[in-house]
Each structure stands twice: as structure tokens, then as C-alpha cells.
Amino acid sequence: MNIMNNYKIAIIGGGPSGMMAAIKAAQDLGSGEEIVLIEKNDTLGKKLLLTGGGRCNIVNNTPINEQIKYYNKNKNFTKHALHTLPPNKILAIFEDAGISFHEEDQKRVFPDDEDSEVILDILEEYLDELKVEILLETEVDAESIEHELNDEMKPIFRFNINNEIDANETIIAEKIIVATGGISYQTTGSTGDGYKLAKHMNHTITQIKPGLVSFEVEDFLLTTLSGMVLENVEVSFKDKKKKIKEKGNVLISHNGLTGPAIINISNKLLEKSNYDLLRENDSENELFKEIINIDLCPDLTEEEIKNRITKETPINGTTKIKNYLKVFLPSNFIDYFLMTIGVSSNKTMASITKKDKNKIAQTLKAMPYKIENLLIDTSKITIGGINSKEINSKTLESKFVEGLYFVGEVLEMAGPTGGYNLEIAFSTGYLAGQEATKSLQS
């Protein structure tokens, strides 16, 4: 049976941006009964539950004018959404429902319960109270979407959905908000559906790259230190004469390098790389640089390290170099460090040569690692998406198709780790819900 359902707004994708779009639109319309939220999973918010390691790093309290700098070429595009629903207003939505929050290092904000479930529960409660219709385990046929005029000469969208109950149900909506996510965490349903839909509606897609990703490094000795954290180091790579850098912790994993500084530098590296996950031929993908450097002593210059070693050698003459280096390095990292640069760990301070001292200082400031591979499965977000030039940043409406809106990770911009990406999902969803409703009422 082919059933016809009419809605004011159809939202495709039940993640954070889709849920927020539905909530805002229903609040502004005064009821959610004319809004349908379509999700292909059997539950809403699957990816939301993974954020912050399940603790839900919901926003970042860095001032908006500082935050937008992280979005580089998309900073002006991102600005309006973030100002429309800034971090304090996002938190207020949940605080009004009884949730309290606390701030941790680097201005990351978490619910006091430290459980993503509490955030999802509140979103679902809002949707329920507002009577938004929710279709779970339902897929949209992107190729079936038509934009046409109805009998009243009003523009509408018509498309087919498929689920276990109705194999070919037709939906009619005056507005569509696409909140399908990117292509990271594919087990949560983010499989690039929004790109197919956008292409069908004549939009172009920029290169789709894995974001916030870990690096595989072929270094057996390094991986024996799996679980060790190098705190407050600086990771960098060179772009012509400029050094691109990221400061923070690095975690040594069983197959390479991860941790905040690594996954944040991965975004900067991939933004400059000729890399596209949608390419059929992976061999065409190239990293901008294959070598990254870790500055193990970012608060000291190379010259200051050399001078300190020279100054302290006379009073530490009989001290073994591996014991002396504890002033610069974690104890468990020292033997590996010395083995890597070819300096005997049993040498005393009095017996190290000028060449040894130079090697130590140089490598403390720039320990090189070759990236053998990107660990795609660790990707937390998608870099790239629907070309920002084709979307109105003040409304998130398509410049090509009236009534078509894009929100969340399907958009081109991608932020660093620390709550920024969930924040942008909520902000863009809110803005599109607001503007789609405003357009209906005009």
C-alpha cells in the first residue's frame, strides 16, 4: 500500500542536530504534530552516546570568537550558528530539564552524571512532550526526492521511505532538514547518505576525509610502551616555512600514536591532504606530510636544553644519563628515547660527548615519526561535506533548492576534539529548525 503523509517539516537523521532541529521547529510551531523525524537506526542518538567516551563532552566554553578560528576557511560560515545557539544556551536547554554540568580542563563541559544517556533522555523527553512524530528503522530513498508545486502552487518535497511496515511509503513535506551525519562511526548509521541526497539535489561535495583520527606508526619498541601518556607535548609538521602545531597529551597505543594532540593535528594534516574517502581507488589518496615531530620539551628551546645539560654535568658527573633525563622525560620513556638516538643508557653524564648532547637536545625538541597509515576506524568526525558556498550561512538553507536545509556533520566544517563538534551539531540544528519554521510563517 502506498500511504501519503503530509508534514510541514521532514527531518532526515535522528542524531543531535536532527533532534535539536525538531525540538526548535516544534517549539516555534507550537506543536510537533506536523513535524516528522526520520531515523534509519532502531533508536535515536546512537553517535551521541559515544561522545566524550560515553561521558558526553557536550560543549566547549571557549569564547565563540576564539572557537571560530578553528574552522579556518569555514569560520565565517560557522559564526552565525554558534552565535544563535552558543554554549550557555545549549546548556540552559538541559538545565531547564534538571541536568547540571561541570567544566574540566581546556574548557570542556560534561554533565555531572558523566553519562551521555542523560542528555539523550532529555532530548527524547522534549520530542515526546512536543509530539514530534518519529519514524525509526526507516530509510529515505534519496533518488526519489522531488521538489515540485502542489495544487495551491506551493513548493513541496515528495519522497519515498522504506521500513518494515511500509515498503514504499510516500512523504510530502514543505521543508526538509538533512541531518544525516558524515561517514565516521559507520556502525552508528553515518554512512554518507546525506551526500547522495545533496548530489541528487544538485549540490557539490568537497573531499570527504576522516577527522580526529589516530596514526599507525611502525615502531615495535614504541608500541611496547602502549598506554603511556606524554603530557603537554607539541606535535607538528611543516608547511613550507610554517610549522603547523598542536599542543596537548599524546597517548602511545598498541599500533602507534593517539591522544588529543595527535587527533587534533590529524585534522590540520588532512585538511591539506589530497584525500577522499569516497574515492573508489584508495591508492590515489595522499597525505600532505608523512612525518610528524613531537616536541617533548615545548617550554624550552634547544639551546636552553644544551646549556642546562652543560651547566649540570659537573655536579652530576657520575649520574647515568638515563637517570639524569628524568628532568625532561617520563622514566619509562627514557630507555626507548636513548635507544632511538643511539646513545647508551649506561653512559655517565661526564662521559657523554658533544655529539651525544646535541642529539639529545635536537630529539627532545623534534622526535620524528613516520605515519604509516591513518587508523580510519578511529575517526570521530568527517572533514568536508556539502560545499559551504552553496548554503546560506544565516539560515542553512540551500541556495539552489528553496526549503532544503543542511545541518550537523553533513556540512563541510569540522572542529577539534573537546566538545566543539557536538556543539556545532546542536547549534546548526537549532538554527535550521528556527529558520525553516520562520519561512513557513512568512
C-alpha positions as CSV (number, residue, x, y, z in Angstrom):
1,M,0.0,0.0,0.0
2,N,1.3,3.5,-0.9
3,I,0.3,5.8,2.1
4,M,0.5,9.6,1.8
5,N,1.7,11.6,4.8
6,N,1.8,15.4,4.8
7,Y,4.1,17.4,7.1
8,K,5.3,20.9,7.4
9,I,8.9,19.8,8.1
10,A,10.6,16.5,7.5
11,I,13.9,16.0,9.3
12,I,16.2,13.2,8.0
13,G,18.5,11.9,10.6
14,G,17.9,11.5,14.4
15,G,21.3,12.5,15.8
16,P,22.0,15.6,17.9
17,S,21.5,18.1,15.1
18,G,18.3,16.4,13.8
19,M,16.8,16.1,17.3
20,M,17.6,19.7,18.1
21,A,16.1,20.9,14.7
22,A,12.9,19.0,15.5
23,I,12.7,20.4,19.0
24,K,13.2,24.0,18.0
25,A,10.9,23.7,15.0
26,A,8.1,22.2,17.2
27,Q,8.5,24.9,19.8
28,D,8.2,27.6,17.3
29,L,5.3,26.0,15.5
30,G,3.6,25.4,18.9
31,S,3.3,21.7,18.2
32,G,5.4,18.8,16.7
33,E,2.5,17.0,15.1
34,E,3.3,18.5,11.7
35,I,7.0,17.5,12.0
36,V,8.4,14.1,11.2
37,L,11.9,12.9,12.4
38,I,13.1,10.0,10.3
39,E,15.9,7.8,11.6
40,K,17.3,4.6,10.0
41,N,18.5,3.1,13.2
42,D,16.2,1.4,15.8
43,T,17.0,4.2,18.3
44,L,17.8,7.9,18.2
45,G,21.2,9.4,19.0
46,K,23.5,6.4,18.6
47,K,26.5,8.5,17.9
48,L,25.6,10.9,20.7
49,L,26.1,8.1,23.2
50,L,29.7,7.7,22.2
51,T,30.7,11.3,22.7
52,G,33.4,12.1,25.3
53,G,34.0,8.4,25.8
54,G,30.4,8.0,26.8
55,R,30.6,10.8,29.3
56,C,29.2,13.4,26.7
57,N,31.5,16.3,26.3
58,I,28.5,18.4,25.3
59,V,30.1,21.9,24.6
60,N,33.3,23.8,25.0
61,N,33.3,27.1,27.0
62,T,36.0,28.8,24.9
63,P,34.6,32.2,23.7
64,I,32.8,32.0,20.3
65,N,35.2,34.5,18.7
66,E,38.1,32.1,19.7
67,Q,36.2,29.0,18.7
68,I,35.5,30.1,15.1
69,K,39.3,30.3,14.4
70,Y,39.4,26.5,14.5
71,Y,37.2,26.3,11.4
72,N,39.7,28.1,9.1
73,K,38.0,28.7,5.7
74,N,34.6,27.9,7.2
75,K,34.9,30.3,10.2
76,N,32.6,32.9,8.7
77,F,30.1,30.2,7.7
78,T,30.1,28.8,11.2
79,K,29.8,32.1,13.1
80,H,26.1,32.8,12.8
81,A,25.0,29.3,14.0
82,L,27.3,29.5,17.0
83,H,26.1,32.9,18.0
84,T,22.5,31.9,17.5
85,L,22.8,29.0,20.0
86,P,26.1,29.5,22.0
87,P,27.3,27.0,24.7
88,N,25.5,28.7,27.6
89,K,22.1,28.5,25.7
90,I,22.8,24.8,24.8
91,L,23.4,24.1,28.5
92,A,20.3,26.0,29.5
93,I,18.1,23.7,27.4
94,F,19.2,20.8,29.6
95,E,19.5,22.7,32.8
96,D,15.8,23.6,32.5
97,A,15.2,19.9,32.5
98,G,17.2,19.4,35.7
99,I,20.6,18.5,34.4
100,S,23.7,20.1,36.0
101,F,27.2,20.5,34.4
102,H,30.8,21.0,35.3
103,E,33.8,22.3,33.4
104,E,37.0,20.3,33.1
105,D,40.4,21.1,31.5
106,Q,40.6,23.0,28.2
107,K,37.0,24.3,29.0
108,R,35.4,21.0,28.2
109,V,31.9,20.7,29.7
110,F,30.3,17.5,30.9
111,P,27.0,16.6,32.6
112,D,27.6,15.9,36.3
113,D,26.2,12.4,35.8
114,E,29.0,11.9,33.2
115,D,26.7,9.8,31.1
116,S,25.6,10.5,27.6
117,E,22.3,8.7,28.3
118,V,21.0,11.5,30.4
119,I,21.5,14.0,27.5
120,L,19.7,11.7,25.1
121,D,16.9,11.1,27.6
122,I,16.2,14.8,27.9
123,L,16.2,15.3,24.1
124,E,13.7,12.4,23.7
125,E,11.5,13.8,26.5
126,Y,11.4,17.2,24.7
127,L,10.4,15.4,21.4
128,D,7.8,13.4,23.2
129,E,6.2,16.4,25.0
130,L,6.2,18.4,21.7
131,K,4.5,15.4,20.0
132,V,7.1,15.2,17.2
133,E,6.3,12.1,15.0
134,I,9.4,9.8,15.0
135,L,9.9,7.1,12.4
136,L,12.6,4.6,13.4
137,E,14.2,1.9,11.3
138,T,13.2,4.0,8.3
139,E,15.3,4.8,5.3
140,V,14.8,7.7,2.8
141,D,15.2,6.9,-0.9
142,A,17.4,9.9,-1.8
143,E,16.9,9.3,-5.6
144,S,13.1,9.5,-5.1
145,I,13.1,13.1,-3.8
146,E,11.2,15.5,-6.0
147,H,10.7,19.3,-5.5
148,E,7.5,20.4,-7.1
149,L,4.5,22.7,-6.8
150,N,1.3,21.4,-5.3
151,D,-2.3,22.2,-6.4
152,E,-2.0,25.5,-4.4
153,M,1.2,26.4,-6.3
154,K,3.2,26.0,-3.1
155,P,6.6,24.3,-3.3
156,I,6.7,20.9,-1.6
157,F,9.0,17.9,-1.4
158,R,7.8,14.4,-2.2
159,F,9.9,11.3,-1.4
160,N,9.7,7.6,-0.6
161,I,10.7,5.9,2.7
162,N,11.2,2.2,3.4
163,N,10.7,0.4,6.7
164,E,9.4,-3.0,7.9
165,I,5.8,-1.8,8.0
166,D,5.5,0.1,4.7
167,A,7.9,-0.9,1.9
168,N,7.1,2.2,-0.1
169,E,5.5,5.0,1.8
170,T,5.4,8.5,0.4
171,I,6.1,11.5,2.5
172,I,5.2,15.1,1.5
173,A,6.8,18.0,3.3
174,E,7.1,21.7,2.8
175,K,10.6,21.8,4.2
176,I,13.4,19.2,4.5
177,I,16.2,19.4,7.0
178,V,19.1,17.0,6.3
179,A,20.8,15.8,9.4
180,T,22.3,12.5,8.3
181,G,25.8,12.9,9.7
182,G,29.1,12.3,7.9
183,I,30.8,9.0,7.3
184,S,32.6,8.4,10.6
185,Y,31.5,5.8,13.1
186,Q,29.6,3.9,10.4
187,T,28.2,1.4,12.8
188,T,26.1,4.3,14.2
189,G,24.5,4.8,10.8
190,S,26.7,7.6,9.5
191,T,27.3,6.1,6.0
192,G,27.2,9.1,3.8
193,D,23.5,9.1,3.0
194,G,23.4,12.9,3.1
195,Y,26.0,13.2,0.3
196,K,23.8,11.2,-2.0
197,L,20.8,13.3,-1.2
198,A,22.7,16.5,-1.7
199,K,24.1,15.4,-5.1
200,H,20.6,14.4,-6.2
201,M,19.6,18.0,-5.4
202,N,22.4,19.4,-7.5
203,H,24.9,20.2,-4.7
204,T,28.6,19.5,-4.8
205,I,30.6,17.7,-2.2
206,T,34.1,18.7,-1.1
207,Q,36.7,16.0,-0.4
208,I,35.4,13.7,2.4
209,K,38.2,12.9,4.8
210,P,38.5,11.1,8.2
211,G,38.8,13.6,11.1
212,L,40.2,13.4,14.6
213,V,42.0,10.2,13.6
214,S,44.9,8.2,15.2
215,F,48.1,7.4,13.4
216,E,49.7,4.0,12.8
217,V,53.4,4.0,13.3
218,E,55.6,1.0,12.6
219,D,57.9,1.2,15.6
220,F,57.9,-2.1,17.7
221,L,59.8,-0.5,20.6
222,L,57.4,2.4,20.7
223,T,54.3,0.1,20.8
224,T,55.8,-1.9,23.7
225,L,55.1,1.4,25.7
226,S,51.4,1.2,24.9
227,G,49.3,3.0,27.4
228,M,51.9,5.6,28.3
229,V,50.9,9.3,28.1
230,L,53.4,12.0,27.1
231,E,51.9,15.0,28.8
232,N,51.8,18.6,27.4
233,V,54.0,17.9,24.4
234,E,53.7,19.7,21.0
235,V,53.1,17.8,17.8
236,S,53.9,19.5,14.5
237,F,54.5,19.1,10.7
238,K,56.0,21.6,8.3
239,D,54.0,23.5,5.6
240,K,56.7,25.3,3.5
241,K,58.4,27.6,6.1
242,K,55.5,27.4,8.5
243,K,55.2,25.0,11.4
244,I,51.6,23.7,11.9
245,K,51.4,22.6,15.6
246,E,49.1,21.3,18.3
247,K,49.8,21.1,22.0
248,G,48.4,18.6,24.4
249,N,48.8,15.0,25.5
250,V,49.9,12.1,23.3
251,L,48.9,8.5,24.1
252,I,51.1,5.7,22.8
253,S,48.8,2.9,21.6
254,H,49.4,-0.7,20.6
255,N,49.7,0.3,16.9
256,G,51.0,3.9,17.1
257,L,50.0,7.3,18.4
258,T,46.8,8.8,19.5
259,G,45.5,11.2,22.2
260,P,44.2,14.8,22.0
261,A,47.3,16.4,20.4
262,I,47.6,13.6,17.7
263,I,43.9,13.6,16.7
264,N,43.8,17.4,16.6
265,I,46.9,17.6,14.4
266,S,45.3,15.0,12.2
267,N,42.6,17.5,11.2
268,K,45.2,20.1,10.2
269,L,47.2,17.5,8.3
270,L,44.2,16.1,6.4
271,E,42.8,19.5,5.6
272,K,45.9,20.0,3.5
273,S,46.0,16.4,2.1
274,N,44.6,15.2,-1.3
275,Y,42.4,12.6,0.4
276,D,38.9,11.4,-0.2
277,L,37.1,8.5,1.5
278,L,34.6,8.5,-1.4
279,R,37.2,7.7,-4.0
280,E,37.0,4.2,-5.4
281,N,40.8,3.9,-5.7
282,D,42.4,4.3,-2.3
283,S,45.9,4.5,-3.9
284,E,45.1,8.0,-5.2
285,N,44.9,9.3,-1.6
286,E,48.0,11.2,-0.4
287,L,48.9,12.7,3.0
288,F,50.3,16.2,2.8
289,K,53.2,15.1,5.0
290,E,54.1,11.6,6.3
291,I,56.5,12.8,9.0
292,I,55.3,14.5,12.2
293,N,57.6,15.7,15.0
294,I,56.9,15.6,18.8
295,D,58.5,18.3,20.9
296,L,58.9,16.6,24.2
297,C,60.0,19.9,25.9
298,P,57.9,22.7,24.4
299,D,58.7,25.1,27.1
300,L,62.4,25.1,26.5
301,T,64.5,25.9,23.4
302,E,67.1,23.6,22.0
303,E,69.8,26.0,23.2
304,E,68.3,26.1,26.7
305,I,68.4,22.3,26.9
306,K,72.0,22.2,25.8
307,N,73.0,24.9,28.2
308,R,71.2,23.2,31.1
309,I,73.0,19.8,30.3
310,T,76.3,21.6,30.1
311,K,75.7,23.5,33.4
312,E,74.5,20.4,35.3
313,T,77.1,17.9,34.0
314,P,79.9,18.8,36.5
315,I,77.6,18.3,39.5
316,N,76.0,15.1,38.0
317,G,79.2,13.6,36.6
318,T,78.7,10.1,37.9
319,T,75.0,10.1,37.3
320,K,73.9,7.8,34.4
321,I,72.3,9.7,31.5
322,K,69.2,7.6,31.8
323,N,68.7,8.8,35.4
324,Y,69.5,12.4,34.6
325,L,67.0,12.6,31.7
326,K,64.2,12.2,34.2
327,V,64.3,16.1,34.4
328,F,63.0,16.1,30.8
329,L,61.2,12.8,30.2
330,P,58.9,10.2,31.9
331,S,61.0,7.5,33.4
332,N,59.5,4.7,31.3
333,F,60.2,6.6,28.1
334,I,63.9,7.2,28.6
335,D,65.4,3.8,27.6
336,Y,63.4,3.9,24.4
337,F,64.4,7.5,23.7
338,L,68.1,6.8,24.1
339,M,67.9,3.6,22.1
340,T,66.2,5.5,19.3
341,I,69.0,8.1,19.1
342,G,71.8,5.6,19.6
343,V,73.1,6.8,23.0
344,S,74.0,4.2,25.6
345,S,71.7,4.5,28.7
346,N,74.6,3.5,30.9
347,K,76.8,6.4,29.9
348,T,77.5,8.8,32.8
349,M,77.0,12.5,32.4
350,A,80.7,13.0,32.5
351,S,81.3,10.7,29.5
352,I,78.7,12.0,27.1
353,T,80.2,13.7,24.1
354,K,79.2,17.0,22.5
355,K,77.6,14.9,19.7
356,D,75.5,13.0,22.3
357,K,74.4,16.2,23.9
358,N,73.4,17.7,20.5
359,K,71.4,14.5,19.6
360,I,69.6,14.6,22.9
361,A,68.7,18.3,22.6
362,Q,67.7,18.0,19.0
363,T,65.5,15.0,19.5
364,L,63.9,16.3,22.7
365,K,62.7,19.2,20.5
366,A,61.8,17.2,17.4
367,M,61.3,13.4,17.7
368,P,60.3,12.3,14.2
369,Y,57.6,9.7,13.5
370,K,56.6,8.4,10.1
371,I,52.9,7.9,9.6
372,E,52.5,4.5,8.0
373,N,48.7,4.7,7.9
374,L,45.7,6.5,9.2
375,L,43.6,4.4,11.5
376,I,40.3,5.2,9.7
377,D,38.2,3.2,12.2
378,T,39.3,5.6,14.9
379,S,37.9,8.6,13.0
380,K,35.5,10.6,15.3
381,I,34.2,13.1,12.7
382,T,34.2,13.8,9.0
383,I,36.1,16.6,7.4
384,G,34.4,18.0,4.3
385,G,30.9,17.8,3.1
386,I,28.3,19.9,1.3
387,N,30.1,22.9,-0.2
388,S,29.5,25.8,2.2
389,K,29.4,28.3,-0.7
390,E,26.1,26.6,-1.8
391,I,24.4,27.1,1.6
392,N,23.1,30.4,3.2
393,S,25.1,30.6,6.5
394,K,22.4,32.8,8.1
395,T,19.7,30.1,7.6
396,L,21.5,26.9,6.5
397,E,19.1,26.8,3.5
398,S,20.3,25.6,0.2
399,K,21.0,28.4,-2.3
400,F,19.8,26.0,-5.1
401,V,16.7,24.5,-3.6
402,E,14.1,26.5,-1.6
403,G,13.1,24.8,1.6
404,L,16.1,22.4,1.8
405,Y,18.4,22.8,4.8
406,F,21.6,21.0,5.9
407,V,22.8,20.7,9.5
408,G,25.5,18.9,11.6
409,E,28.3,16.8,10.3
410,V,26.9,16.6,6.7
411,L,28.2,20.2,6.5
412,E,31.8,21.0,5.5
413,M,33.3,22.3,8.7
414,A,34.9,20.1,11.4
415,G,36.3,21.2,14.7
416,P,38.9,19.9,17.1
417,T,38.2,17.4,20.0
418,G,36.8,18.9,23.1
419,G,33.1,19.4,22.6
420,Y,33.2,21.6,19.6
421,N,31.6,19.2,17.1
422,L,28.7,18.3,19.3
423,E,28.2,22.0,19.9
424,I,28.1,22.8,16.2
425,A,25.6,19.9,15.7
426,F,23.2,21.4,18.3
427,S,23.8,25.0,17.0
428,T,23.2,24.2,13.3
429,G,20.2,22.0,14.1
430,Y,18.7,24.8,16.2
431,L,19.3,27.5,13.5
432,A,17.8,25.4,10.7
433,G,14.7,24.5,12.9
434,Q,14.2,28.1,13.7
435,E,14.6,29.4,10.1
436,A,12.5,26.6,8.5
437,T,9.7,27.5,10.8
438,K,10.1,31.2,10.2
439,S,9.9,30.6,6.5
440,L,6.6,28.6,6.9
441,Q,5.1,31.5,8.9
442,S,6.2,34.3,6.5
